[in-house]
Amino acid sequence: MGNGAETAGRELSQQSALIKRLAREVGFDLAGIAPAITPGGYHSFLEWMDQGYAGEMSYLERRKDAYEHPRYVMSSVRSVLMLTLNYQTEEPPAVTGTDARVSRYAWGTTDYHKVIRKKLKQLSRLIRAEYPGCETRGVVDTAPLLERDFAQLAGLGWIGKNTLLLNKREGSWFFLAGLLLSYELEYDEPQQSAHCGTCTRCLEACPTDAFVEAGTLDARKCISYLTIELRDQPIPAALRPGMQEWLFGCDVCQEVCPWNRKAPISGEPAFQPVETFTPVDACELLTLDEAAFQERFQSTPMSRARRAGLLRNAAIVLGNRGDQRAVPALLRVLDDAEPLIRGAVAWALGRLGDTETHSVLQARLEAETETDVIAELKSALDELERQGE
């Protein structure tokens, strides 16, 4: 009896080791295995949503029950293989003039979902070749799985005060992915300890004060949420100055984290930076029509913001940058077909304080029919008049 259990345990250990080795062979950086259970953070996740911190991300509410257990993603699941893929490539260049910043994960030419899904499919084929009866399902932040909780269960790190998974060697510049498996395996020891200590740099550095407390993010104030998820609405005026030069996403809470000082560099070709994305010329961005936007961004993460959202963000960045050279570019899109863009442009022109635009804004106000844009135009005109006093 003892020998049988020992043999079975050794087989599980060998299977787990092989699967993690295969994960590294296809290009993943870290691999750990957790049991398919209800994650410890599930009830905290429900409370977070009840507080309204998810903002307009209604898909979380619609699927909240499915986050309770991985079986709602794959009914036969017994184990969850959690994986990381580094995306840090180089330090961002300084922004000058009318430049806008993009989060590091979006510097490449290809959406990371496509890169990771390809690796997950390759890994699944390798696993099924070794274990023909094993069912698999890959997950890349689109299925209802609390990935950070399972990564912690799989021993890959702890959830930091900035709500991101942190690893002593890898920092946090990585994507998380999961592969659900129908086999029971040997599970890694969960990460029990956190190593943030008394450090609160991430909380203090957030430009929009999005952290309610350590470990709790009010997404409605987060720059990443504002520039990506809130793509069909105006960004609240009080939060616009805090966006600073961020066009798409935000890296501030990761840039100040001490655990990222020695984070490794990614060799993944798809993540290598495109010069025009690091940084982006916000004025040039305003010249893009829908066809040009699709040509440049359709295969990249930035397509998620859509043209209206990205140009709205560009206008806000220009208003924050305060460079008068942006005025002509902004005036050219003051009559854009998208109300979202017109409203942000009006706000930016009011911030830039060019009194010569007063008559142009007044003319636009007389022709405008959208309530939100009318309010933006009136506010911009009031701001120009205050500055001229």
C-alpha positions as semicolon CSV with decimal commas, in nm:
position;residue;x (nm);y (nm);z (nm)
1;M;0,000;0,000;0,000
2;G;0,278;0,236;0,098
3;N;0,481;0,146;-0,206
4;G;0,180;0,207;-0,432
5;A;0,120;0,555;-0,289
6;E;0,489;0,633;-0,315
7;T;0,496;0,523;-0,680
8;A;0,186;0,727;-0,759
9;G;0,337;1,031;-0,591
10;R;0,657;0,990;-0,787
11;E;0,460;0,970;-1,112
12;L;0,269;1,288;-1,030
13;S;0,596;1,463;-0,952
14;Q;0,749;1,349;-1,281
15;Q;0,442;1,455;-1,479
16;S;0,445;1,798;-1,317
17;A;0,816;1,846;-1,378
18;L;0,777;1,746;-1,743
19;I;0,486;1,982;-1,800
20;K;0,678;2,275;-1,649
21;R;0,981;2,188;-1,859
22;L;0,765;2,188;-2,172
23;A;0,626;2,528;-2,071
24;R;0,977;2,671;-2,056
25;E;1,064;2,510;-2,390
26;V;0,785;2,697;-2,569
27;G;0,904;3,025;-2,419
28;F;0,727;3,086;-2,088
29;D;0,950;3,222;-1,811
30;L;0,789;3,088;-1,493
31;A;0,560;2,789;-1,446
32;G;0,376;2,666;-1,138
33;I;0,086;2,431;-1,078
34;A;-0,212;2,488;-0,849
35;P;-0,516;2,274;-0,772
36;A;-0,847;2,368;-0,934
37;I;-1,025;2,512;-0,631
38;T;-1,215;2,824;-0,530
39;P;-0,939;3,085;-0,499
40;G;-0,895;3,258;-0,167
41;G;-0,948;3,601;-0,319
42;Y;-1,287;3,524;-0,471
43;H;-1,495;3,682;-0,194
44;S;-1,270;3,988;-0,187
45;F;-1,328;4,016;-0,562
46;L;-1,705;4,016;-0,507
47;E;-1,672;4,282;-0,236
48;W;-1,454;4,491;-0,468
49;M;-1,726;4,484;-0,734
50;D;-1,996;4,561;-0,478
51;Q;-1,804;4,879;-0,391
52;G;-1,835;4,988;-0,755
53;Y;-1,459;4,990;-0,811
54;A;-1,493;4,805;-1,143
55;G;-1,650;5,111;-1,304
56;E;-1,785;5,042;-1,652
57;M;-1,628;4,695;-1,678
58;S;-1,972;4,534;-1,674
59;Y;-1,838;4,207;-1,814
60;L;-1,692;4,136;-1,469
61;E;-2,034;4,165;-1,307
62;R;-2,197;3,949;-1,575
63;R;-1,948;3,670;-1,514
64;K;-1,887;3,710;-1,143
65;D;-2,029;3,370;-1,050
66;A;-1,797;3,200;-1,301
67;Y;-1,490;3,329;-1,117
68;E;-1,584;3,108;-0,821
69;H;-1,416;2,797;-0,968
70;P;-1,217;2,707;-1,282
71;R;-1,475;2,438;-1,366
72;Y;-1,689;2,716;-1,511
73;V;-1,417;2,763;-1,772
74;M;-1,350;2,390;-1,827
75;S;-1,573;2,137;-1,652
76;S;-1,310;1,861;-1,638
77;V;-1,036;2,076;-1,484
78;R;-0,828;1,927;-1,201
79;S;-0,514;2,142;-1,217
80;V;-0,422;2,497;-1,319
81;L;-0,082;2,553;-1,477
82;M;0,009;2,919;-1,428
83;L;0,267;3,080;-1,654
84;T;0,447;3,411;-1,698
85;L;0,594;3,578;-2,006
86;N;0,826;3,876;-1,962
87;Y;0,765;4,184;-2,172
88;Q;1,018;4,439;-2,046
89;T;1,252;4,547;-2,325
90;E;1,421;4,880;-2,248
91;E;1,384;5,195;-2,044
92;P;1,132;5,440;-2,192
93;P;1,277;5,749;-2,357
94;A;1,204;6,090;-2,211
95;V;0,896;6,265;-2,346
96;T;0,936;6,610;-2,492
97;G;0,713;6,861;-2,668
98;T;0,396;6,690;-2,788
99;D;0,505;6,334;-2,705
100;A;0,271;6,088;-2,533
101;R;0,364;5,775;-2,340
102;V;0,238;5,421;-2,397
103;S;0,252;5,141;-2,139
104;R;0,547;4,908;-2,202
105;Y;0,334;4,604;-2,274
106;A;0,196;4,776;-2,586
107;W;0,524;4,880;-2,750
108;G;0,537;4,591;-2,996
109;T;0,370;4,519;-3,327
110;T;0,151;4,231;-3,210
111;D;-0,121;4,201;-2,948
112;Y;0,017;3,995;-2,660
113;H;-0,299;3,782;-2,659
114;K;-0,202;3,640;-2,997
115;V;0,156;3,573;-2,888
116;I;0,051;3,392;-2,571
117;R;-0,233;3,197;-2,730
118;K;0,010;3,062;-2,988
119;K;0,244;2,946;-2,712
120;L;-0,046;2,793;-2,516
121;K;-0,162;2,598;-2,821
122;Q;0,191;2,473;-2,879
123;L;0,222;2,372;-2,515
124;S;-0,116;2,198;-2,522
125;R;-0,009;1,991;-2,822
126;L;0,311;1,886;-2,647
127;I;0,125;1,789;-2,329
128;R;-0,138;1,589;-2,517
129;A;0,138;1,410;-2,708
130;E;0,280;1,295;-2,373
131;Y;-0,059;1,236;-2,210
132;P;-0,320;1,169;-2,484
133;G;-0,613;1,165;-2,243
134;C;-0,540;1,507;-2,094
135;E;-0,788;1,785;-2,179
136;T;-0,658;2,143;-2,185
137;R;-0,790;2,498;-2,212
138;G;-0,571;2,807;-2,241
139;V;-0,660;3,133;-2,065
140;V;-0,517;3,480;-2,136
141;D;-0,707;3,736;-1,922
142;T;-1,027;3,699;-2,122
143;A;-1,187;3,401;-1,943
144;P;-1,332;3,424;-1,589
145;L;-1,023;3,309;-1,398
146;L;-0,862;3,499;-1,110
147;E;-0,516;3,460;-1,256
148;R;-0,320;3,644;-0,988
149;D;-0,479;3,432;-0,715
150;F;-0,395;3,110;-0,897
151;A;-0,042;3,233;-0,969
152;Q;0,004;3,289;-0,596
153;L;-0,141;2,943;-0,527
154;A;0,110;2,805;-0,779
155;G;0,399;2,965;-0,592
156;L;0,485;3,223;-0,858
157;G;0,473;3,527;-0,630
158;W;0,263;3,743;-0,404
159;I;0,001;4,008;-0,479
160;G;0,161;4,342;-0,404
161;K;0,018;4,661;-0,266
162;N;-0,035;4,778;-0,624
163;T;-0,255;4,466;-0,680
164;L;-0,004;4,316;-0,927
165;L;0,170;3,981;-0,889
166;L;0,530;4,028;-0,777
167;N;0,814;3,780;-0,799
168;K;1,150;3,828;-0,628
169;R;1,351;3,748;-0,941
170;E;1,110;3,858;-1,215
171;G;0,952;4,170;-1,063
172;S;0,617;4,239;-1,228
173;W;0,695;4,317;-1,593
174;F;0,525;4,002;-1,718
175;F;0,198;3,873;-1,856
176;L;0,008;3,599;-1,677
177;A;-0,148;3,305;-1,858
178;G;-0,311;2,983;-1,746
179;L;-0,355;2,637;-1,889
180;L;-0,635;2,432;-1,736
181;L;-0,563;2,059;-1,727
182;S;-0,793;1,763;-1,664
183;Y;-0,514;1,570;-1,488
184;E;-0,440;1,578;-1,119
185;L;-0,075;1,672;-1,070
186;E;0,175;1,751;-0,798
187;Y;0,104;2,104;-0,682
188;D;0,356;2,371;-0,594
189;E;0,362;2,530;-0,253
190;P;0,156;2,849;-0,247
191;Q;0,338;3,177;-0,189
192;Q;0,247;3,246;0,173
193;S;0,462;3,552;0,240
194;A;0,453;3,901;0,090
195;H;0,770;4,100;0,048
196;C;0,652;4,458;0,009
197;G;0,737;4,533;0,372
198;T;0,675;4,893;0,471
199;C;0,727;5,021;0,115
200;T;0,440;5,233;-0,015
201;R;0,605;5,385;-0,323
202;C;0,341;5,253;-0,563
203;L;0,058;5,397;-0,355
204;E;0,221;5,736;-0,320
205;A;0,328;5,765;-0,684
206;C;-0,013;5,705;-0,842
207;P;-0,094;6,030;-1,026
208;T;-0,471;5,996;-0,978
209;D;-0,475;5,850;-0,623
210;A;-0,642;5,535;-0,753
211;F;-0,549;5,318;-0,453
212;V;-0,814;5,317;-0,183
213;E;-0,565;5,138;0,040
214;A;-0,282;4,889;-0,004
215;G;-0,410;4,609;-0,226
216;T;-0,732;4,784;-0,327
217;L;-0,754;4,972;-0,656
218;D;-1,045;5,194;-0,752
219;A;-1,031;5,122;-1,126
220;R;-1,248;5,426;-1,197
221;K;-0,946;5,645;-1,114
222;C;-0,676;5,425;-1,269
223;I;-0,509;5,574;-1,576
224;S;-0,503;5,235;-1,749
225;Y;-0,879;5,206;-1,700
226;L;-0,943;5,565;-1,810
227;T;-0,737;5,538;-2,128
228;I;-0,841;5,185;-2,231
229;E;-1,160;5,058;-2,067
230;L;-1,350;5,389;-2,058
231;R;-1,324;5,422;-2,433
232;D;-1,679;5,536;-2,514
233;Q;-1,718;5,814;-2,257
234;P;-1,550;6,140;-2,166
235;I;-1,282;6,105;-1,899
236;P;-1,392;6,289;-1,582
237;A;-1,244;6,638;-1,595
238;A;-1,100;6,616;-1,244
239;L;-0,886;6,317;-1,343
240;R;-0,751;6,453;-1,671
241;P;-0,454;6,647;-1,529
242;G;-0,343;6,333;-1,344
243;M;-0,319;6,146;-1,673
244;Q;-0,012;6,357;-1,745
245;E;0,144;6,228;-2,070
246;W;-0,015;5,881;-2,064
247;L;-0,188;5,801;-2,392
248;F;-0,251;5,430;-2,340
249;G;-0,213;5,251;-2,010
250;C;0,017;5,351;-1,725
251;D;0,335;5,204;-1,574
252;V;0,392;5,435;-1,277
253;C;0,324;5,185;-0,999
254;Q;0,558;4,935;-1,163
255;E;0,831;5,186;-1,244
256;V;0,868;5,286;-0,880
257;C;0,859;4,928;-0,745
258;P;1,199;4,822;-0,604
259;W;1,139;4,462;-0,713
260;N;1,154;4,575;-1,076
261;R;1,507;4,716;-1,051
262;K;1,659;4,389;-1,169
263;A;1,366;4,250;-1,368
264;P;1,485;4,054;-1,673
265;I;1,468;4,173;-2,032
266;S;1,241;3,994;-2,278
267;G;1,381;3,846;-2,595
268;E;1,037;3,789;-2,748
269;P;1,052;3,948;-3,097
270;A;0,684;4,054;-3,092
271;F;0,743;4,267;-2,781
272;Q;1,041;4,463;-2,913
273;P;0,952;4,833;-2,927
274;V;0,836;5,013;-3,238
275;E;0,998;5,355;-3,254
276;T;0,671;5,536;-3,329
277;F;0,510;5,380;-3,018
278;T;0,785;5,484;-2,775
279;P;0,680;5,759;-2,748
280;V;0,388;5,857;-2,974
281;D;0,360;6,200;-3,135
282;A;0,017;6,304;-3,008
283;C;-0,020;6,574;-3,275
284;E;0,049;6,328;-3,554
285;L;-0,200;6,087;-3,400
286;L;-0,475;6,347;-3,442
287;T;-0,433;6,329;-3,820
288;L;-0,548;5,967;-3,841
289;D;-0,885;5,887;-3,992
290;E;-1,047;5,548;-3,926
291;A;-0,869;5,374;-4,214
292;A;-0,528;5,505;-4,109
293;F;-0,598;5,414;-3,746
294;Q;-0,683;5,056;-3,841
295;E;-0,378;5,025;-4,064
296;R;-0,146;5,132;-3,783
297;F;-0,306;4,976;-3,478
298;Q;-0,538;4,688;-3,573
299;S;-0,288;4,416;-3,477
300;T;-0,165;4,592;-3,163
301;P;-0,304;4,627;-2,809
302;M;-0,380;4,994;-2,879
303;S;-0,665;4,897;-3,109
304;R;-0,865;4,826;-2,793
305;A;-0,906;5,197;-2,725
306;R;-1,056;5,250;-3,073
307;R;-0,991;5,563;-3,274
308;A;-1,225;5,787;-3,076
309;G;-1,079;5,677;-2,744
310;L;-0,716;5,705;-2,851
311;L;-0,758;6,048;-3,009
312;R;-0,953;6,164;-2,703
313;N;-0,654;6,054;-2,494
314;A;-0,412;6,230;-2,730
315;A;-0,601;6,558;-2,694
316;I;-0,590;6,532;-2,314
317;V;-0,217;6,462;-2,322
318;L;-0,165;6,771;-2,537
319;G;-0,368;6,978;-2,294
320;N;-0,150;6,851;-2,012
321;R;0,178;6,898;-2,199
322;G;0,107;7,269;-2,248
323;D;0,297;7,302;-2,575
324;Q;0,149;7,576;-2,795
325;R;0,265;7,392;-3,107
326;A;-0,028;7,154;-3,049
327;V;-0,292;7,422;-3,114
328;P;-0,309;7,384;-3,497
329;A;-0,334;7,004;-3,469
330;L;-0,614;7,034;-3,215
331;L;-0,805;7,291;-3,421
332;R;-0,802;7,058;-3,721
333;V;-1,007;6,797;-3,531
334;L;-1,239;7,033;-3,345
335;D;-1,501;6,944;-3,609
336;D;-1,433;6,567;-3,600
337;A;-1,737;6,345;-3,646
338;E;-1,677;6,188;-3,302
339;P;-1,822;6,388;-3,011
340;L;-1,574;6,219;-2,777
341;I;-1,286;6,374;-2,971
342;R;-1,449;6,717;-3,006
343;G;-1,508;6,740;-2,631
344;A;-1,151;6,646;-2,538
345;V;-1,010;6,885;-2,797
346;A;-1,217;7,171;-2,655
347;W;-1,083;7,094;-2,306
348;A;-0,724;7,088;-2,432
349;L;-0,760;7,418;-2,617
350;G;-0,897;7,578;-2,304
351;R;-0,595;7,450;-2,109
352;L;-0,344;7,575;-2,363
353;G;-0,466;7,928;-2,316
354;D;-0,437;8,049;-2,675
355;T;-0,678;8,344;-2,689
356;E;-0,678;8,332;-3,070
357;T;-0,881;8,012;-3,049
358;H;-1,162;8,184;-2,861
359;S;-1,353;8,277;-3,176
360;V;-1,307;7,927;-3,320
361;L;-1,443;7,768;-3,004
362;Q;-1,734;8,013;-3,001
363;A;-1,820;7,924;-3,360
364;R;-1,803;7,554;-3,278
365;L;-2,032;7,613;-2,979
366;E;-2,294;7,776;-3,200
367;A;-2,292;7,475;-3,435
368;E;-2,263;7,200;-3,169
369;T;-2,562;6,976;-3,092
370;E;-2,412;6,723;-2,845
371;T;-2,482;6,811;-2,481
372;D;-2,150;6,684;-2,346
373;V;-1,951;6,871;-2,610
374;I;-2,148;7,192;-2,550
375;A;-2,054;7,172;-2,183
376;E;-1,687;7,116;-2,275
377;L;-1,688;7,413;-2,512
378;K;-1,846;7,644;-2,256
379;S;-1,597;7,533;-1,994
380;A;-1,305;7,590;-2,235
381;L;-1,431;7,939;-2,322
382;D;-1,466;8,022;-1,953
383;E;-1,112;7,901;-1,892
384;L;-0,974;8,117;-2,173
385;E;-1,157;8,420;-2,039
386;R;-1,020;8,358;-1,688
387;Q;-0,668;8,334;-1,826
388;G;-0,716;8,657;-2,022
389;E;-0,824;8,858;-1,718
